[in-house]
Amino acid sequence: MYTIDNKTYPCCTSITMKFIGGKWKAVILYHLIEGAKRYNEIRKDIPTITERTLSLQLKQLEEDGIISRKVYTEKPPLVVEYALTDFGKTLLPVLNEITRWGDEAIANSKKITRN
């Protein structure tokens, strides 16, 4: 058993899922693999996510130290950029493996079609 912020987790897998679990966190991280992106770029990359959900997920990932948020105030309009932190980059092998598995699932499933 492990405890983070007064919440108990039964195993290491549950801790990993605390950081990247849910419908959108891993997808957001996938889109940050190549480098920092502005909020609107992430929004365009994931058109089916709501603005509220994206904002909440980005905030949680930032609070967990997985991504960083940098605000540029030199010129209007205000620009906010998100990037993987060094801690977040430790997830790259996991994210790459999830992507590889998804590619295999697409190739081997008769139920999955590409739109």
Jmol script that loads the backbone (N, CA, C; Angstrom):
load data "model"
ATOM      1  N   MET A   1       0.848  -1.182   0.000  1.00  0.00           N
ATOM      2  CA  MET A   1       0.000   0.000   0.000  1.00  0.00           C
ATOM      3  C   MET A   1       0.890   1.241   0.000  1.00  0.00           C
ATOM      4  N   TYR A   2       0.412   2.245  -0.736  1.00  0.00           N
ATOM      5  CA  TYR A   2       1.142   3.501  -0.860  1.00  0.00           C
ATOM      6  C   TYR A   2       0.167   4.648  -0.644  1.00  0.00           C
ATOM      7  N   THR A   3       0.671   5.756  -0.116  1.00  0.00           N
ATOM      8  CA  THR A   3      -0.181   6.910   0.138  1.00  0.00           C
ATOM      9  C   THR A   3       0.418   8.143  -0.528  1.00  0.00           C
ATOM     10  N   ILE A   4      -0.425   8.853  -1.272  1.00  0.00           N
ATOM     11  CA  ILE A   4      -0.064  10.133  -1.877  1.00  0.00           C
ATOM     12  C   ILE A   4      -1.189  11.111  -1.533  1.00  0.00           C
ATOM     13  N   ASP A   5      -0.825  12.232  -0.923  1.00  0.00           N
ATOM     14  CA  ASP A   5      -1.817  13.253  -0.566  1.00  0.00           C
ATOM     15  C   ASP A   5      -3.001  12.661   0.198  1.00  0.00           C
ATOM     16  N   ASN A   6      -2.704  11.823   1.179  1.00  0.00           N
ATOM     17  CA  ASN A   6      -3.712  11.194   2.044  1.00  0.00           C
ATOM     18  C   ASN A   6      -4.643  10.232   1.318  1.00  0.00           C
ATOM     19  N   LYS A   7      -4.286   9.820   0.111  1.00  0.00           N
ATOM     20  CA  LYS A   7      -5.077   8.823  -0.616  1.00  0.00           C
ATOM     21  C   LYS A   7      -4.227   7.563  -0.750  1.00  0.00           C
ATOM     22  N   THR A   8      -4.823   6.425  -0.439  1.00  0.00           N
ATOM     23  CA  THR A   8      -4.106   5.161  -0.441  1.00  0.00           C
ATOM     24  C   THR A   8      -4.286   4.431  -1.760  1.00  0.00           C
ATOM     25  N   TYR A   9      -3.184   3.889  -2.248  1.00  0.00           N
ATOM     26  CA  TYR A   9      -3.170   3.134  -3.502  1.00  0.00           C
ATOM     27  C   TYR A   9      -2.662   1.726  -3.198  1.00  0.00           C
ATOM     28  N   PRO A  10      -3.326   0.692  -3.753  1.00  0.00           N
ATOM     29  CA  PRO A  10      -2.964  -0.676  -3.423  1.00  0.00           C
ATOM     30  C   PRO A  10      -1.684  -1.190  -4.088  1.00  0.00           C
ATOM     31  N   CYS A  11      -1.258  -0.545  -5.203  1.00  0.00           N
ATOM     32  CA  CYS A  11      -0.085  -1.043  -5.919  1.00  0.00           C
ATOM     33  C   CYS A  11       0.511   0.051  -6.794  1.00  0.00           C
ATOM     34  N   CYS A  12       1.662  -0.238  -7.371  1.00  0.00           N
ATOM     35  CA  CYS A  12       2.343   0.732  -8.238  1.00  0.00           C
ATOM     36  C   CYS A  12       1.540   1.054  -9.491  1.00  0.00           C
ATOM     37  N   THR A  13       0.814   0.082 -10.011  1.00  0.00           N
ATOM     38  CA  THR A  13      -0.006   0.329 -11.201  1.00  0.00           C
ATOM     39  C   THR A  13      -1.067   1.381 -10.910  1.00  0.00           C
ATOM     40  N   SER A  14      -1.669   1.314  -9.739  1.00  0.00           N
ATOM     41  CA  SER A  14      -2.697   2.302  -9.398  1.00  0.00           C
ATOM     42  C   SER A  14      -2.093   3.696  -9.253  1.00  0.00           C
ATOM     43  N   ILE A  15      -0.834   3.786  -8.823  1.00  0.00           N
ATOM     44  CA  ILE A  15      -0.161   5.087  -8.750  1.00  0.00           C
ATOM     45  C   ILE A  15       0.077   5.621 -10.156  1.00  0.00           C
ATOM     46  N   THR A  16       0.526   4.762 -11.065  1.00  0.00           N
ATOM     47  CA  THR A  16       0.726   5.185 -12.451  1.00  0.00           C
ATOM     48  C   THR A  16      -0.580   5.707 -13.029  1.00  0.00           C
ATOM     49  N   MET A  17      -1.671   4.994 -12.793  1.00  0.00           N
ATOM     50  CA  MET A  17      -2.962   5.402 -13.320  1.00  0.00           C
ATOM     51  C   MET A  17      -3.460   6.691 -12.673  1.00  0.00           C
ATOM     52  N   LYS A  18      -3.050   6.961 -11.431  1.00  0.00           N
ATOM     53  CA  LYS A  18      -3.387   8.233 -10.793  1.00  0.00           C
ATOM     54  C   LYS A  18      -2.811   9.378 -11.611  1.00  0.00           C
ATOM     55  N   PHE A  19      -1.596   9.185 -12.140  1.00  0.00           N
ATOM     56  CA  PHE A  19      -0.934  10.235 -12.904  1.00  0.00           C
ATOM     57  C   PHE A  19      -1.419  10.333 -14.350  1.00  0.00           C
ATOM     58  N   ILE A  20      -1.665   9.202 -15.016  1.00  0.00           N
ATOM     59  CA  ILE A  20      -1.986   9.253 -16.446  1.00  0.00           C
ATOM     60  C   ILE A  20      -3.315   8.602 -16.808  1.00  0.00           C
ATOM     61  N   GLY A  21      -4.071   8.168 -15.807  1.00  0.00           N
ATOM     62  CA  GLY A  21      -5.319   7.474 -16.070  1.00  0.00           C
ATOM     63  C   GLY A  21      -6.427   8.399 -16.545  1.00  0.00           C
ATOM     64  N   GLY A  22      -7.508   7.814 -16.930  1.00  0.00           N
ATOM     65  CA  GLY A  22      -8.645   8.577 -17.429  1.00  0.00           C
ATOM     66  C   GLY A  22      -8.616   8.634 -18.943  1.00  0.00           C
ATOM     67  N   LYS A  23      -9.599   9.281 -19.480  1.00  0.00           N
ATOM     68  CA  LYS A  23      -9.773   9.310 -20.929  1.00  0.00           C
ATOM     69  C   LYS A  23      -8.776  10.216 -21.642  1.00  0.00           C
ATOM     70  N   TRP A  24      -8.309  11.289 -20.989  1.00  0.00           N
ATOM     71  CA  TRP A  24      -7.584  12.313 -21.723  1.00  0.00           C
ATOM     72  C   TRP A  24      -6.123  12.527 -21.360  1.00  0.00           C
ATOM     73  N   LYS A  25      -5.691  12.204 -20.151  1.00  0.00           N
ATOM     74  CA  LYS A  25      -4.329  12.548 -19.736  1.00  0.00           C
ATOM     75  C   LYS A  25      -3.263  11.953 -20.648  1.00  0.00           C
ATOM     76  N   ALA A  26      -3.348  10.677 -20.931  1.00  0.00           N
ATOM     77  CA  ALA A  26      -2.339  10.050 -21.801  1.00  0.00           C
ATOM     78  C   ALA A  26      -2.392  10.639 -23.207  1.00  0.00           C
ATOM     79  N   VAL A  27      -3.578  11.003 -23.664  1.00  0.00           N
ATOM     80  CA  VAL A  27      -3.726  11.606 -24.991  1.00  0.00           C
ATOM     81  C   VAL A  27      -3.044  12.976 -25.021  1.00  0.00           C
ATOM     82  N   ILE A  28      -3.259  13.765 -23.984  1.00  0.00           N
ATOM     83  CA  ILE A  28      -2.600  15.074 -23.887  1.00  0.00           C
ATOM     84  C   ILE A  28      -1.085  14.890 -23.878  1.00  0.00           C
ATOM     85  N   LEU A  29      -0.606  13.955 -23.071  1.00  0.00           N
ATOM     86  CA  LEU A  29       0.838  13.716 -22.983  1.00  0.00           C
ATOM     87  C   LEU A  29       1.398  13.253 -24.326  1.00  0.00           C
ATOM     88  N   TYR A  30       0.652  12.417 -25.030  1.00  0.00           N
ATOM     89  CA  TYR A  30       1.066  11.958 -26.356  1.00  0.00           C
ATOM     90  C   TYR A  30       1.328  13.149 -27.282  1.00  0.00           C
ATOM     91  N   HIS A  31       0.469  14.140 -27.206  1.00  0.00           N
ATOM     92  CA  HIS A  31       0.605  15.313 -28.076  1.00  0.00           C
ATOM     93  C   HIS A  31       1.714  16.260 -27.633  1.00  0.00           C
ATOM     94  N   LEU A  32       2.259  16.052 -26.446  1.00  0.00           N
ATOM     95  CA  LEU A  32       3.376  16.867 -25.972  1.00  0.00           C
ATOM     96  C   LEU A  32       4.726  16.169 -26.137  1.00  0.00           C
ATOM     97  N   ILE A  33       4.721  14.950 -26.667  1.00  0.00           N
ATOM     98  CA  ILE A  33       5.962  14.190 -26.827  1.00  0.00           C
ATOM     99  C   ILE A  33       6.959  14.947 -27.702  1.00  0.00           C
ATOM    100  N   GLU A  34       6.489  15.542 -28.766  1.00  0.00           N
ATOM    101  CA  GLU A  34       7.388  16.218 -29.721  1.00  0.00           C
ATOM    102  C   GLU A  34       7.901  17.553 -29.209  1.00  0.00           C
ATOM    103  N   GLY A  35       7.297  18.079 -28.165  1.00  0.00           N
ATOM    104  CA  GLY A  35       7.757  19.358 -27.626  1.00  0.00           C
ATOM    105  C   GLY A  35       6.612  20.202 -27.112  1.00  0.00           C
ATOM    106  N   ALA A  36       6.958  21.378 -26.619  1.00  0.00           N
ATOM    107  CA  ALA A  36       5.992  22.285 -26.010  1.00  0.00           C
ATOM    108  C   ALA A  36       4.936  22.730 -27.030  1.00  0.00           C
ATOM    109  N   LYS A  37       3.732  22.918 -26.500  1.00  0.00           N
ATOM    110  CA  LYS A  37       2.629  23.384 -27.337  1.00  0.00           C
ATOM    111  C   LYS A  37       1.794  24.392 -26.568  1.00  0.00           C
ATOM    112  N   ARG A  38       1.197  25.296 -27.320  1.00  0.00           N
ATOM    113  CA  ARG A  38       0.252  26.241 -26.745  1.00  0.00           C
ATOM    114  C   ARG A  38      -1.082  25.544 -26.514  1.00  0.00           C
ATOM    115  N   TYR A  39      -1.872  26.141 -25.643  1.00  0.00           N
ATOM    116  CA  TYR A  39      -3.182  25.586 -25.312  1.00  0.00           C
ATOM    117  C   TYR A  39      -4.003  25.334 -26.572  1.00  0.00           C
ATOM    118  N   ASN A  40      -4.067  26.321 -27.457  1.00  0.00           N
ATOM    119  CA  ASN A  40      -4.888  26.183 -28.671  1.00  0.00           C
ATOM    120  C   ASN A  40      -4.359  25.094 -29.603  1.00  0.00           C
ATOM    121  N   GLU A  41      -3.060  24.860 -29.603  1.00  0.00           N
ATOM    122  CA  GLU A  41      -2.503  23.782 -30.421  1.00  0.00           C
ATOM    123  C   GLU A  41      -2.963  22.428 -29.883  1.00  0.00           C
ATOM    124  N   ILE A  42      -2.941  22.291 -28.575  1.00  0.00           N
ATOM    125  CA  ILE A  42      -3.411  21.039 -27.964  1.00  0.00           C
ATOM    126  C   ILE A  42      -4.895  20.864 -28.255  1.00  0.00           C
ATOM    127  N   ARG A  43      -5.636  21.929 -28.148  1.00  0.00           N
ATOM    128  CA  ARG A  43      -7.080  21.892 -28.414  1.00  0.00           C
ATOM    129  C   ARG A  43      -7.361  21.445 -29.850  1.00  0.00           C
ATOM    130  N   LYS A  44      -6.567  21.922 -30.798  1.00  0.00           N
ATOM    131  CA  LYS A  44      -6.736  21.515 -32.197  1.00  0.00           C
ATOM    132  C   LYS A  44      -6.335  20.056 -32.403  1.00  0.00           C
ATOM    133  N   ASP A  45      -5.321  19.601 -31.668  1.00  0.00           N
ATOM    134  CA  ASP A  45      -4.880  18.209 -31.774  1.00  0.00           C
ATOM    135  C   ASP A  45      -5.933  17.235 -31.248  1.00  0.00           C
ATOM    136  N   ILE A  46      -6.736  17.695 -30.295  1.00  0.00           N
ATOM    137  CA  ILE A  46      -7.748  16.837 -29.660  1.00  0.00           C
ATOM    138  C   ILE A  46      -9.108  17.535 -29.770  1.00  0.00           C
ATOM    139  N   PRO A  47      -9.692  17.553 -30.951  1.00  0.00           N
ATOM    140  CA  PRO A  47     -10.920  18.338 -31.152  1.00  0.00           C
ATOM    141  C   PRO A  47     -12.138  17.838 -30.371  1.00  0.00           C
ATOM    142  N   THR A  48     -12.125  16.596 -29.900  1.00  0.00           N
ATOM    143  CA  THR A  48     -13.289  16.074 -29.193  1.00  0.00           C
ATOM    144  C   THR A  48     -13.268  16.349 -27.690  1.00  0.00           C
ATOM    145  N   ILE A  49     -12.189  16.938 -27.181  1.00  0.00           N
ATOM    146  CA  ILE A  49     -12.131  17.270 -25.757  1.00  0.00           C
ATOM    147  C   ILE A  49     -12.764  18.644 -25.546  1.00  0.00           C
ATOM    148  N   THR A  50     -13.510  18.800 -24.466  1.00  0.00           N
ATOM    149  CA  THR A  50     -14.096  20.106 -24.174  1.00  0.00           C
ATOM    150  C   THR A  50     -13.022  21.016 -23.579  1.00  0.00           C
ATOM    151  N   GLU A  51     -13.233  22.312 -23.704  1.00  0.00           N
ATOM    152  CA  GLU A  51     -12.269  23.265 -23.148  1.00  0.00           C
ATOM    153  C   GLU A  51     -12.151  23.099 -21.641  1.00  0.00           C
ATOM    154  N   ARG A  52     -13.257  22.885 -20.980  1.00  0.00           N
ATOM    155  CA  ARG A  52     -13.250  22.702 -19.518  1.00  0.00           C
ATOM    156  C   ARG A  52     -12.438  21.481 -19.130  1.00  0.00           C
ATOM    157  N   THR A  53     -12.666  20.371 -19.814  1.00  0.00           N
ATOM    158  CA  THR A  53     -11.941  19.145 -19.509  1.00  0.00           C
ATOM    159  C   THR A  53     -10.453  19.314 -19.784  1.00  0.00           C
ATOM    160  N   LEU A  54     -10.108  19.920 -20.915  1.00  0.00           N
ATOM    161  CA  LEU A  54      -8.704  20.144 -21.229  1.00  0.00           C
ATOM    162  C   LEU A  54      -8.048  20.990 -20.144  1.00  0.00           C
ATOM    163  N   SER A  55      -8.695  22.060 -19.750  1.00  0.00           N
ATOM    164  CA  SER A  55      -8.141  22.922 -18.702  1.00  0.00           C
ATOM    165  C   SER A  55      -7.936  22.160 -17.396  1.00  0.00           C
ATOM    166  N   LEU A  56      -8.926  21.369 -17.006  1.00  0.00           N
ATOM    167  CA  LEU A  56      -8.820  20.595 -15.766  1.00  0.00           C
ATOM    168  C   LEU A  56      -7.696  19.559 -15.839  1.00  0.00           C
ATOM    169  N   GLN A  57      -7.610  18.871 -16.963  1.00  0.00           N
ATOM    170  CA  GLN A  57      -6.583  17.832 -17.109  1.00  0.00           C
ATOM    171  C   GLN A  57      -5.177  18.452 -17.123  1.00  0.00           C
ATOM    172  N   LEU A  58      -5.022  19.577 -17.819  1.00  0.00           N
ATOM    173  CA  LEU A  58      -3.735  20.269 -17.833  1.00  0.00           C
ATOM    174  C   LEU A  58      -3.352  20.718 -16.423  1.00  0.00           C
ATOM    175  N   LYS A  59      -4.316  21.222 -15.682  1.00  0.00           N
ATOM    176  CA  LYS A  59      -4.058  21.660 -14.311  1.00  0.00           C
ATOM    177  C   LYS A  59      -3.619  20.482 -13.435  1.00  0.00           C
ATOM    178  N   GLN A  60      -4.301  19.344 -13.559  1.00  0.00           N
ATOM    179  CA  GLN A  60      -3.935  18.163 -12.773  1.00  0.00           C
ATOM    180  C   GLN A  60      -2.540  17.663 -13.145  1.00  0.00           C
ATOM    181  N   LEU A  61      -2.248  17.615 -14.447  1.00  0.00           N
ATOM    182  CA  LEU A  61      -0.926  17.170 -14.887  1.00  0.00           C
ATOM    183  C   LEU A  61       0.163  18.121 -14.390  1.00  0.00           C
ATOM    184  N   GLU A  62      -0.139  19.407 -14.353  1.00  0.00           N
ATOM    185  CA  GLU A  62       0.824  20.381 -13.830  1.00  0.00           C
ATOM    186  C   GLU A  62       1.010  20.200 -12.325  1.00  0.00           C
ATOM    187  N   GLU A  63      -0.086  20.040 -11.601  1.00  0.00           N
ATOM    188  CA  GLU A  63      -0.011  19.838 -10.149  1.00  0.00           C
ATOM    189  C   GLU A  63       0.787  18.585  -9.790  1.00  0.00           C
ATOM    190  N   ASP A  64       0.689  17.560 -10.639  1.00  0.00           N
ATOM    191  CA  ASP A  64       1.411  16.309 -10.398  1.00  0.00           C
ATOM    192  C   ASP A  64       2.860  16.370 -10.868  1.00  0.00           C
ATOM    193  N   GLY A  65       3.256  17.483 -11.475  1.00  0.00           N
ATOM    194  CA  GLY A  65       4.640  17.644 -11.909  1.00  0.00           C
ATOM    195  C   GLY A  65       4.968  16.951 -13.217  1.00  0.00           C
ATOM    196  N   ILE A  66       3.949  16.535 -13.958  1.00  0.00           N
ATOM    197  CA  ILE A  66       4.149  15.832 -15.227  1.00  0.00           C
ATOM    198  C   ILE A  66       4.408  16.824 -16.358  1.00  0.00           C
ATOM    199  N   ILE A  67       3.714  17.964 -16.318  1.00  0.00           N
ATOM    200  CA  ILE A  67       3.922  18.997 -17.339  1.00  0.00           C
ATOM    201  C   ILE A  67       4.237  20.320 -16.646  1.00  0.00           C
ATOM    202  N   SER A  68       4.828  21.218 -17.421  1.00  0.00           N
ATOM    203  CA  SER A  68       5.060  22.575 -16.932  1.00  0.00           C
ATOM    204  C   SER A  68       4.188  23.527 -17.735  1.00  0.00           C
ATOM    205  N   ARG A  69       3.886  24.646 -17.123  1.00  0.00           N
ATOM    206  CA  ARG A  69       3.069  25.682 -17.759  1.00  0.00           C
ATOM    207  C   ARG A  69       3.882  26.965 -17.741  1.00  0.00           C
ATOM    208  N   LYS A  70       4.139  27.497 -18.906  1.00  0.00           N
ATOM    209  CA  LYS A  70       4.921  28.726 -19.009  1.00  0.00           C
ATOM    210  C   LYS A  70       4.058  29.806 -19.645  1.00  0.00           C
ATOM    211  N   VAL A  71       4.011  30.959 -18.992  1.00  0.00           N
ATOM    212  CA  VAL A  71       3.213  32.076 -19.475  1.00  0.00           C
ATOM    213  C   VAL A  71       4.152  33.132 -20.035  1.00  0.00           C
ATOM    214  N   TYR A  72       3.899  33.518 -21.277  1.00  0.00           N
ATOM    215  CA  TYR A  72       4.669  34.573 -21.926  1.00  0.00           C
ATOM    216  C   TYR A  72       3.821  35.844 -21.913  1.00  0.00           C
ATOM    217  N   THR A  73       4.351  36.883 -21.281  1.00  0.00           N
ATOM    218  CA  THR A  73       3.579  38.119 -21.142  1.00  0.00           C
ATOM    219  C   THR A  73       4.199  39.287 -21.905  1.00  0.00           C
ATOM    220  N   GLU A  74       5.221  39.008 -22.731  1.00  0.00           N
ATOM    221  CA  GLU A  74       5.913  40.092 -23.426  1.00  0.00           C
ATOM    222  C   GLU A  74       5.004  40.884 -24.349  1.00  0.00           C
ATOM    223  N   LYS A  75       4.138  40.189 -25.026  1.00  0.00           N
ATOM    224  CA  LYS A  75       3.285  40.888 -25.983  1.00  0.00           C
ATOM    225  C   LYS A  75       1.872  40.318 -25.919  1.00  0.00           C
ATOM    226  N   PRO A  76       0.889  41.178 -26.079  1.00  0.00           N
ATOM    227  CA  PRO A  76      -0.481  40.656 -26.153  1.00  0.00           C
ATOM    228  C   PRO A  76      -0.668  39.904 -27.452  1.00  0.00           C
ATOM    229  N   PRO A  77      -1.510  38.932 -27.536  1.00  0.00           N
ATOM    230  CA  PRO A  77      -2.219  38.361 -26.407  1.00  0.00           C
ATOM    231  C   PRO A  77      -1.317  37.454 -25.569  1.00  0.00           C
ATOM    232  N   LEU A  78      -1.762  37.203 -24.365  1.00  0.00           N
ATOM    233  CA  LEU A  78      -1.052  36.335 -23.443  1.00  0.00           C
ATOM    234  C   LEU A  78      -0.896  34.948 -24.065  1.00  0.00           C
ATOM    235  N   VAL A  79       0.299  34.381 -23.993  1.00  0.00           N
ATOM    236  CA  VAL A  79       0.555  33.054 -24.555  1.00  0.00           C
ATOM    237  C   VAL A  79       0.928  32.106 -23.424  1.00  0.00           C
ATOM    238  N   VAL A  80       0.261  30.946 -23.390  1.00  0.00           N
ATOM    239  CA  VAL A  80       0.560  29.917 -22.401  1.00  0.00           C
ATOM    240  C   VAL A  80       1.019  28.683 -23.147  1.00  0.00           C
ATOM    241  N   GLU A  81       2.139  28.123 -22.697  1.00  0.00           N
ATOM    242  CA  GLU A  81       2.728  26.967 -23.362  1.00  0.00           C
ATOM    243  C   GLU A  81       2.911  25.839 -22.351  1.00  0.00           C
ATOM    244  N   TYR A  82       2.627  24.621 -22.787  1.00  0.00           N
ATOM    245  CA  TYR A  82       2.755  23.442 -21.935  1.00  0.00           C
ATOM    246  C   TYR A  82       3.820  22.520 -22.497  1.00  0.00           C
ATOM    247  N   ALA A  83       4.572  21.883 -21.594  1.00  0.00           N
ATOM    248  CA  ALA A  83       5.623  20.960 -22.014  1.00  0.00           C
ATOM    249  C   ALA A  83       5.795  19.887 -20.953  1.00  0.00           C
ATOM    250  N   LEU A  84       6.347  18.767 -21.367  1.00  0.00           N
ATOM    251  CA  LEU A  84       6.675  17.719 -20.404  1.00  0.00           C
ATOM    252  C   LEU A  84       7.820  18.191 -19.520  1.00  0.00           C
ATOM    253  N   THR A  85       7.723  17.908 -18.234  1.00  0.00           N
ATOM    254  CA  THR A  85       8.834  18.166 -17.318  1.00  0.00           C
ATOM    255  C   THR A  85       9.809  16.991 -17.425  1.00  0.00           C
ATOM    256  N   ASP A  86      10.939  17.085 -16.745  1.00  0.00           N
ATOM    257  CA  ASP A  86      11.861  15.947 -16.718  1.00  0.00           C
ATOM    258  C   ASP A  86      11.168  14.720 -16.132  1.00  0.00           C
ATOM    259  N   PHE A  87      10.363  14.938 -15.090  1.00  0.00           N
ATOM    260  CA  PHE A  87       9.595  13.834 -14.506  1.00  0.00           C
ATOM    261  C   PHE A  87       8.597  13.292 -15.522  1.00  0.00           C
ATOM    262  N   GLY A  88       7.943  14.166 -16.253  1.00  0.00           N
ATOM    263  CA  GLY A  88       6.997  13.746 -17.285  1.00  0.00           C
ATOM    264  C   GLY A  88       7.666  12.960 -18.395  1.00  0.00           C
ATOM    265  N   LYS A  89       8.896  13.337 -18.724  1.00  0.00           N
ATOM    266  CA  LYS A  89       9.628  12.636 -19.783  1.00  0.00           C
ATOM    267  C   LYS A  89       9.963  11.204 -19.387  1.00  0.00           C
ATOM    268  N   THR A  90       9.956  10.897 -18.094  1.00  0.00           N
ATOM    269  CA  THR A  90      10.179   9.504 -17.679  1.00  0.00           C
ATOM    270  C   THR A  90       9.017   8.612 -18.116  1.00  0.00           C
ATOM    271  N   LEU A  91       7.894   9.220 -18.496  1.00  0.00           N
ATOM    272  CA  LEU A  91       6.737   8.464 -18.992  1.00  0.00           C
ATOM    273  C   LEU A  91       6.838   8.122 -20.477  1.00  0.00           C
ATOM    274  N   LEU A  92       7.834   8.659 -21.171  1.00  0.00           N
ATOM    275  CA  LEU A  92       7.942   8.427 -22.619  1.00  0.00           C
ATOM    276  C   LEU A  92       7.944   6.944 -22.990  1.00  0.00           C
ATOM    277  N   PRO A  93       8.706   6.086 -22.317  1.00  0.00           N
ATOM    278  CA  PRO A  93       8.638   4.660 -22.684  1.00  0.00           C
ATOM    279  C   PRO A  93       7.233   4.077 -22.505  1.00  0.00           C
ATOM    280  N   VAL A  94       6.535   4.505 -21.477  1.00  0.00           N
ATOM    281  CA  VAL A  94       5.167   4.024 -21.231  1.00  0.00           C
ATOM    282  C   VAL A  94       4.241   4.519 -22.335  1.00  0.00           C
ATOM    283  N   LEU A  95       4.318   5.807 -22.653  1.00  0.00           N
ATOM    284  CA  LEU A  95       3.462   6.381 -23.698  1.00  0.00           C
ATOM    285  C   LEU A  95       3.754   5.756 -25.057  1.00  0.00           C
ATOM    286  N   ASN A  96       5.027   5.539 -25.351  1.00  0.00           N
ATOM    287  CA  ASN A  96       5.390   4.899 -26.625  1.00  0.00           C
ATOM    288  C   ASN A  96       4.852   3.477 -26.700  1.00  0.00           C
ATOM    289  N   GLU A  97       4.887   2.766 -25.592  1.00  0.00           N
ATOM    290  CA  GLU A  97       4.367   1.391 -25.572  1.00  0.00           C
ATOM    291  C   GLU A  97       2.842   1.380 -25.704  1.00  0.00           C
ATOM    292  N   ILE A  98       2.172   2.323 -25.070  1.00  0.00           N
ATOM    293  CA  ILE A  98       0.714   2.434 -25.220  1.00  0.00           C
ATOM    294  C   ILE A  98       0.367   2.710 -26.683  1.00  0.00           C
ATOM    295  N   THR A  99       1.128   3.594 -27.326  1.00  0.00           N
ATOM    296  CA  THR A  99       0.907   3.909 -28.737  1.00  0.00           C
ATOM    297  C   THR A  99       1.147   2.683 -29.611  1.00  0.00           C
ATOM    298  N   ARG A 100       2.233   1.967 -29.357  1.00  0.00           N
ATOM    299  CA  ARG A 100       2.547   0.756 -30.124  1.00  0.00           C
ATOM    300  C   ARG A 100       1.427  -0.267 -29.971  1.00  0.00           C
ATOM    301  N   TRP A 101       0.951  -0.455 -28.755  1.00  0.00           N
ATOM    302  CA  TRP A 101      -0.124  -1.417 -28.517  1.00  0.00           C
ATOM    303  C   TRP A 101      -1.390  -0.985 -29.262  1.00  0.00           C
ATOM    304  N   GLY A 102      -1.694   0.314 -29.240  1.00  0.00           N
ATOM    305  CA  GLY A 102      -2.862   0.817 -29.964  1.00  0.00           C
ATOM    306  C   GLY A 102      -2.753   0.572 -31.456  1.00  0.00           C
ATOM    307  N   ASP A 103      -1.541   0.768 -32.013  1.00  0.00           N
ATOM    308  CA  ASP A 103      -1.324   0.487 -33.441  1.00  0.00           C
ATOM    309  C   ASP A 103      -1.582  -0.985 -33.756  1.00  0.00           C
ATOM    310  N   GLU A 104      -1.117  -1.867 -32.880  1.00  0.00           N
ATOM    311  CA  GLU A 104      -1.347  -3.308 -33.077  1.00  0.00           C
ATOM    312  C   GLU A 104      -2.827  -3.651 -32.957  1.00  0.00           C
ATOM    313  N   ALA A 105      -3.497  -3.023 -32.006  1.00  0.00           N
ATOM    314  CA  ALA A 105      -4.926  -3.279 -31.825  1.00  0.00           C
ATOM    315  C   ALA A 105      -5.700  -2.862 -33.079  1.00  0.00           C
ATOM    316  N   ILE A 106      -5.334  -1.732 -33.650  1.00  0.00           N
ATOM    317  CA  ILE A 106      -5.979  -1.272 -34.885  1.00  0.00           C
ATOM    318  C   ILE A 106      -5.741  -2.268 -36.010  1.00  0.00           C
ATOM    319  N   ALA A 107      -4.510  -2.729 -36.127  1.00  0.00           N
ATOM    320  CA  ALA A 107      -4.154  -3.649 -37.210  1.00  0.00           C
ATOM    321  C   ALA A 107      -4.843  -5.005 -37.069  1.00  0.00           C
ATOM    322  N   ASN A 108      -5.095  -5.434 -35.834  1.00  0.00           N
ATOM    323  CA  ASN A 108      -5.607  -6.787 -35.608  1.00  0.00           C
ATOM    324  C   ASN A 108      -7.100  -6.857 -35.268  1.00  0.00           C
ATOM    325  N   SER A 109      -7.756  -5.736 -35.179  1.00  0.00           N
ATOM    326  CA  SER A 109      -9.169  -5.750 -34.798  1.00  0.00           C
ATOM    327  C   SER A 109     -10.063  -5.534 -36.006  1.00  0.00           C
ATOM    328  N   LYS A 110     -11.113  -6.306 -36.041  1.00  0.00           N
ATOM    329  CA  LYS A 110     -12.119  -6.114 -37.090  1.00  0.00           C
ATOM    330  C   LYS A 110     -13.162  -5.083 -36.678  1.00  0.00           C
ATOM    331  N   LYS A 111     -13.114  -4.666 -35.414  1.00  0.00           N
ATOM    332  CA  LYS A 111     -14.099  -3.715 -34.892  1.00  0.00           C
ATOM    333  C   LYS A 111     -13.638  -2.271 -35.022  1.00  0.00           C
ATOM    334  N   ILE A 112     -12.342  -2.059 -35.220  1.00  0.00           N
ATOM    335  CA  ILE A 112     -11.795  -0.704 -35.249  1.00  0.00           C
ATOM    336  C   ILE A 112     -11.641  -0.244 -36.704  1.00  0.00           C
ATOM    337  N   THR A 113     -12.168   0.922 -37.005  1.00  0.00           N
ATOM    338  CA  THR A 113     -11.981   1.508 -38.339  1.00  0.00           C
ATOM    339  C   THR A 113     -11.368   2.886 -38.182  1.00  0.00           C
ATOM    340  N   ARG A 114     -10.564   3.286 -39.151  1.00  0.00           N
ATOM    341  CA  ARG A 114      -9.957   4.610 -39.134  1.00  0.00           C
ATOM    342  C   ARG A 114     -10.871   5.585 -39.838  1.00  0.00           C
ATOM    343  N   ASN A 115     -11.112   6.749 -39.222  1.00  0.00           N
ATOM    344  CA  ASN A 115     -12.002   7.768 -39.788  1.00  0.00           C
ATOM    345  C   ASN A 115     -11.212   8.816 -40.520  1.00  0.00           C
TER     346      ASN A 115
END
end "model"
wireframe off; spacefill off
backbone 0.3
color backbone group
